[in-house]
Amino acid sequence: MYFSKEGGWEESRYVFLEGNRIPEFLSSGSKNIYQIGELGFGTGLNFFVTLAFWYNLPNPPPIHFYSLEGFPLPIEILQSLNLSFPGKPLWTEILLGDYEKAFERWEKNPMDRIWKTETLHPQSKNIFTLELLFGDVLDCLDYFPSVDFWYLDGFSPKKNPMMWSEETLTKIKTHSHVGTRLATFTAAGFIRRNLEGLGFQIQKQKGFGKKREMLTGVFL
């Protein structure tokens, strides 16, 4: 299962939007544009949750959402997201078609890895940009800018060790600045210690629902 049918939308919002204090920052007007970096696009749930929140604000700043995916999911699984969360703004036929074309281009040419799509805000006319990179996490992170918020959402460290490796976390530091925030479902002790060793101040917080703990942090 790539997402939780029971409260998955609310869980994503709790962990990544609220865990990173994004509602607070978007309403502060302190920056002209915000950059989000995600490790693990999966079904796109975190992207859609963030986009829906942004879309319903009266006058949000532009957002550039960078994500990566080494194992793109088939269209059938992406469509299942719509069935699990009826009434939410998720995959349209046009968006699915664009994703599939980008996936096919990457399969033919591994260097042609970027899929980009934009959404115009109905009031502010600002743009929410998704830039999804297909491929290995270490290769894809080289394309990321310095981001303001990290969504560390790969599978658990046991299932996907490369996503949580020292090399990956070091690249996360490289693409962070003072004040960059991060949030993740995992509360693994070695992840916390490694992030602290790289200059992040890490806090344990209550996890969503039955999950006991999660981690949030800020780069100092």
C-alpha positions in Angstrom: 0.0 0.0 0.0 1.4 3.4 -1.0 -0.9 5.5 1.1 -3.3 5.1 4.0 -7.0 4.9 3.0 -7.9 5.6 6.6 -7.2 9.2 7.1 -4.4 9.4 4.5 -5.3 12.9 3.3 -5.4 14.2 6.9 -2.2 12.3 7.8 -0.3 13.9 5.0 -1.5 17.3 6.0 -0.7 16.7 9.6 2.8 15.3 9.0 4.1 17.6 6.2 2.1 20.8 6.2 1.6 21.2 9.9 4.8 19.4 10.8 6.7 22.0 8.7 4.4 24.9 9.9 3.7 25.7 6.2 0.2 27.3 6.9 2.0 29.7 9.2 4.7 30.6 6.7 2.4 31.0 3.8 0.2 33.4 5.6 3.1 35.5 7.0 4.0 37.1 3.6 7.7 36.8 4.6 8.9 35.4 1.2 8.0 36.0 -2.4 8.2 32.2 -3.3 8.5 29.0 -1.4 10.4 25.9 -2.5 9.4 22.5 -1.3 11.5 19.3 -1.7 10.0 15.9 -1.5 11.8 12.5 -1.3 9.3 9.9 -2.7 6.5 11.2 -5.0 4.7 7.9 -5.0 1.0 8.4 -5.9 1.4 12.2 -5.6 -0.7 12.4 -2.4 1.5 14.9 -0.6 1.7 17.1 -3.7 -2.1 17.1 -4.1 -2.7 17.8 -0.4 -0.3 20.8 -0.5 -1.8 22.1 -3.8 -5.3 21.9 -2.4 -4.3 23.8 0.7 -2.5 26.5 -1.4 -5.4 26.7 -3.9 -7.9 27.5 -1.1 -5.9 30.3 0.4 -7.0 33.8 -0.7 -3.6 35.2 -1.7 -0.8 32.7 -1.4 2.7 33.2 -2.7 4.0 31.0 -5.6 5.2 27.5 -4.7 7.7 25.4 -6.5 7.4 21.7 -5.5 10.3 19.5 -6.4 9.9 15.8 -6.0 11.7 12.6 -7.2 10.7 9.0 -7.9 13.0 6.1 -8.8 10.1 3.6 -9.3 7.2 5.4 -11.0 3.9 3.8 -10.3 1.6 2.5 -13.1 -1.4 4.6 -14.0 -3.8 2.1 -12.4 -2.3 2.7 -9.0 -2.4 6.5 -9.5 -6.1 6.3 -10.4 -6.8 4.4 -7.2 -5.9 7.5 -5.3 -9.0 9.2 -6.7 -11.1 6.2 -5.7 -9.8 6.3 -2.1 -10.4 10.1 -1.7 -13.5 11.0 -3.6 -14.3 14.7 -3.9 -10.6 15.7 -3.5 -8.8 17.5 -6.4 -6.5 14.7 -7.6 -5.5 13.1 -10.9 -7.3 14.3 -14.0 -7.1 12.5 -17.3 -4.9 15.3 -18.8 -2.5 15.1 -15.8 -2.3 11.3 -16.0 -1.6 11.5 -19.7 1.2 14.1 -19.2 2.7 11.9 -16.4 2.6 8.8 -18.6 4.3 10.6 -21.5 7.0 11.9 -19.2 7.5 8.4 -17.8 7.8 6.9 -21.2 10.3 9.6 -22.3 12.5 8.8 -19.3 12.3 5.0 -20.0 13.7 5.7 -23.5 16.2 8.2 -22.3 17.2 8.2 -18.6 18.6 11.7 -18.9 15.2 13.0 -19.9 14.0 12.8 -16.4 12.0 16.0 -15.7 8.2 16.3 -15.7 6.9 19.8 -15.0 3.3 21.0 -14.6 1.8 24.3 -13.4 -1.5 25.3 -11.7 -2.7 28.9 -11.7 -4.3 30.3 -8.5 -7.8 31.6 -9.3 -7.4 34.9 -7.3 -3.8 35.8 -6.8 -2.8 34.4 -10.3 0.4 33.1 -8.8 1.6 29.7 -9.9 2.1 26.4 -8.1 4.8 24.4 -10.1 5.4 20.7 -9.7 8.8 19.5 -11.0 9.1 15.8 -10.7 12.4 14.0 -11.5 12.5 10.3 -12.3 15.6 8.3 -11.3 18.0 7.6 -8.5 17.6 9.8 -5.4 21.3 10.9 -5.4 21.1 11.9 -9.1 17.8 13.7 -8.8 18.8 15.7 -5.7 21.4 17.4 -7.8 18.6 19.2 -9.7 17.0 20.5 -6.5 17.6 24.2 -5.4 18.0 25.3 -1.8 14.5 24.4 -0.5 12.5 25.9 2.4 10.7 22.7 3.4 11.6 19.0 3.1 9.0 16.2 2.9 11.0 13.1 3.8 8.5 10.5 2.6 10.4 7.5 1.3 9.5 4.0 2.5 10.9 3.1 5.9 14.7 3.0 6.3 14.5 -0.8 6.4 12.7 -1.0 3.1 14.5 1.8 1.3 17.9 2.3 2.9 19.3 4.5 0.0 16.6 7.1 0.6 17.9 7.5 4.2 21.6 6.9 3.6 24.3 9.3 4.8 25.0 10.4 1.2 21.3 11.3 0.7 21.0 13.1 4.0 24.2 15.0 3.2 22.7 16.2 -0.1 19.6 17.3 1.8 21.9 19.5 3.9 23.6 20.8 0.8 20.2 21.9 -0.6 19.1 23.5 2.7 19.7 27.0 4.2 19.4 28.4 7.7 15.7 28.1 8.6 15.0 25.2 6.2 12.4 22.9 7.9 11.8 19.1 7.5 9.2 16.6 8.6 9.0 12.9 8.3 6.8 9.9 9.4 9.8 8.1 10.7 11.1 8.4 14.2 14.1 6.1 13.8 16.9 7.0 16.2 19.7 6.8 13.7 17.9 9.1 11.3 17.5 11.7 14.1 21.1 11.4 15.1 22.4 11.6 11.5 20.3 14.7 10.8 21.5 16.3 14.0 25.1 15.6 13.0 24.5 17.5 9.8 23.2 20.6 11.6 19.5 20.1 11.9 17.8 20.7 15.2 15.4 17.7 15.5 12.3 17.3 17.6 10.1 14.3 18.3 6.5 15.0 17.9 3.3 13.0 18.4 2.6 11.0 15.2 -0.7 11.0 13.4 -3.5 8.7 14.8 -2.0 5.5 16.3 1.5 6.3 15.3 3.4 7.3 18.4 6.1 9.6 17.1 7.4 11.5 14.1 10.3 13.8 13.5 10.4 17.5 12.6 13.4 19.8 12.4 15.0 23.0 11.3 18.5 23.7 9.8 20.5 26.0 12.0 
